[in-house]
Amino acid sequence: MYYQTKWMNNREWLIVANDVGILFVGLASELEDKKLRSLVESQGQLEPYFNELKEYFNGERKHFNWPLIAQGTPFQQEVWAILQLIPYGSTQHYGQIAEQLGRPKAARAVAKAIGKNPHLIITPCHRVIGKDGSLTGFRAGLDLKQELLNLEER
């Protein structure tokens, strides 16, 4: 099932789920999996999740407790779990995450794993920046990454 709506500068946001949990959260234009695009729209079942996203965009929510389903390698799973620990309004750089994994030289691998994160905002990959403080890679675009970071600075 899926539900799609427009928020934050008129962008098309999409949530895809099954009976167990949330498979994808992000911009509709990002979804590459054609199987997921063939699901049935289910506004009623997914509306509570969109309401939480609205609260986040309005600065009223800092945490999500969604049942997430993230298919990935064990390394990707580890990286995504660390992303969940980055507090609202904070940032870390790729090297810090690699160090937390006990693999201090794996910053590039961390960046690749972050790029595969299927749950934008919910698994806060936008909170990861370059070591020099610059904005780097974000599959939904650096302009959105900056908007999300600005939102969390309020």
C-alpha positions, -999 to 999 in steps of 0.1 A, spaced: 0 0 0 11 35 -5 1 71 1 14 102 -17 9 138 -9 26 172 -13 45 190 14 75 212 20 78 235 -10 52 214 -29 73 183 -31 56 149 -37 62 128 -6 55 91 -6 52 64 21 51 28 10 42 1 35 30 -35 38 11 -51 67 44 -54 88 59 -19 84 71 10 64 92 1 34 100 35 19 97 72 30 109 99 6 102 118 -25 80 101 -50 106 108 -77 132 87 -58 113 54 -58 130 32 -83 114 -1 -74 86 -7 -99 70 -34 -78 64 -9 -50 48 15 -75 22 -11 -83 8 -12 -48 -27 0 -39 -32 35 -25 -43 34 11 -46 69 26 -66 57 56 -40 33 69 -10 55 62 -24 89 72 -13 86 108 23 84 95 18 114 72 3 133 102 36 127 120 56 140 91 34 171 90 42 176 127 79 173 119 77 198 91 58 222 114 86 218 140 62 200 164 78 165 163 114 154 169 111 116 170 94 88 151 86 53 163 75 38 131 77 0 123 105 2 97 114 -25 72 148 -19 57 163 -44 34 200 -41 31 234 -57 38 244 -62 74 268 -32 70 240 -10 57 218 -21 86 245 -11 111 249 23 95 212 30 95 210 20 131 237 46 140 218 72 120 188 66 143 210 77 173 219 112 159 198 136 179 174 161 163 192 193 155 227 176 156 250 165 128 278 140 124 303 134 96 308 102 78 341 95 96 325 97 130 300 71 119 328 49 105 346 52 139 314 42 158 313 11 136 349 3 146 360 8 110 376 43 110 387 40 74 353 32 60 339 67 56 332 61 19 314 29 25 294 46 52 284 73 26 273 46 1 252 29 28 236 62 38 227 67 1 207 35 2 187 45 33 150 38 23 135 60 51 143 97 46 138 118 77 127 88 98 162 74 96 179 109 96 205 106 69 202 144 63 221 149 96 253 135 81 276 161 66 312 164 54 340 164 79 346 201 70 310 209 77 299 211 41 268 195 27 275 164 8 255 137 -9 218 134 -4 198 114 -28 168 138 -26 190 168 -33 213 191 -13 186 219 -13 162 196 6 190 185 30 197 222 38 160 228 44 158 199 68 188 210 87 175 246 89 141 232 101 159 214 129 179 245 139 147 264 149 
